[in-house]
């Protein structure tokens, strides 16, 4: 019996030693957990002291590393983006935290609009925020076209930010694939998470800058043609 206990003791220290050499974090933390479990068995059967300090610290190591392994696995699950998600992330600049991005995507719904289908109506309440993933849309104010928006842009973000009614009508000019979010739910998500809110505002800022640049280009082109 003594020989087995000694073997368990040596094995626990060996796993501690070699486990630290793993580059894979999951393997590293799992080896620490296994070594700590073996260390508890070794301590129980080799010491008579009621207050077994090594056991306390071994349990602490197990708990800490179990939590870290669970967190890493949870994070890695979110790292696996679908083709559509990776496409959207790239269009948004690719800088958003993956966990926040996944929450953002999970809160959205996919919709398809046919040609000449109205998405947003001027001066009418909208309950959603839109993101154009595929296709093109026309933007009109009082019936006059002011811009054509291509994929990779938000629709209705100014109304979302200001809380006012939309100032323009947005209509699809090609078949369009669009992501949409319930405005109230999205606001609640932003209120609960400062980092998430800042990232969304940053994306809005980049989107608005791109729209202004494209609008200026379209205005210059229109003046040259006319």
Rosetta blueprint (number, residue, H / E / L):
1 X L
2 X H
3 X H
4 X H
5 X H
6 X H
7 X H
8 X H
9 X H
10 X H
11 X H
12 X H
13 X H
14 X H
15 X H
16 X H
17 X H
18 X H
19 X H
20 X L
21 X L
22 X L
23 X L
24 X L
25 X H
26 X H
27 X H
28 X H
29 X H
30 X H
31 X H
32 X H
33 X H
34 X H
35 X H
36 X H
37 X H
38 X H
39 X H
40 X H
41 X H
42 X H
43 X H
44 X H
45 X H
46 X H
47 X L
48 X L
49 X L
50 X L
51 X L
52 X L
53 X H
54 X H
55 X H
56 X H
57 X H
58 X H
59 X H
60 X H
61 X H
62 X H
63 X H
64 X H
65 X H
66 X H
67 X H
68 X H
69 X H
70 X H
71 X H
72 X H
73 X H
74 X H
75 X H
76 X H
77 X H
78 X H
79 X H
80 X L
81 X L
82 X L
83 X H
84 X H
85 X H
86 X H
87 X H
88 X H
89 X H
90 X H
91 X H
92 X L
93 X L
94 X L
95 X L
96 X L
97 X L
98 X H
99 X H
100 X H
101 X H
102 X H
103 X H
104 X H
105 X H
106 X H
107 X L
108 X L
109 X E
110 X E
111 X E
112 X E
113 X E
114 X L
115 X L
116 X L
117 X L
118 X E
119 X E
120 X E
121 X L
122 X L
123 X L
124 X L
125 X L
126 X L
127 X L
128 X E
129 X E
130 X E
131 X E
132 X E
133 X E
134 X E
135 X L
136 X E
137 X E
138 X E
139 X E
140 X E
141 X E
142 X L
143 X L
144 X E
145 X E
146 X E
147 X E
148 X E
149 X E
150 X E
151 X L
152 X L
153 X E
154 X E
155 X E
156 X L
157 X H
158 X H
159 X H
160 X H
161 X H
162 X H
163 X L
164 X L
165 X L
166 X L
167 X L
168 X L
169 X E
170 X E
171 X E
172 X E
173 X L
174 X L
175 X L
176 X E
177 X E
178 X E
179 X E
180 X E
181 X E
182 X E
183 X H
184 X H
185 X H
186 X H
187 X H
188 X H
189 X H
190 X H
191 X H
192 X H
193 X L
194 X H
195 X H
196 X H
197 X H
198 X H
199 X H
200 X H
201 X H
202 X H
203 X H
204 X H
205 X H
206 X H
207 X H
208 X H
209 X H
210 X H
211 X H
212 X H
213 X H
214 X H
215 X H
216 X H
217 X H
218 X H
219 X H
220 X H
221 X H
222 X H
223 X H
224 X H
225 X H
226 X L
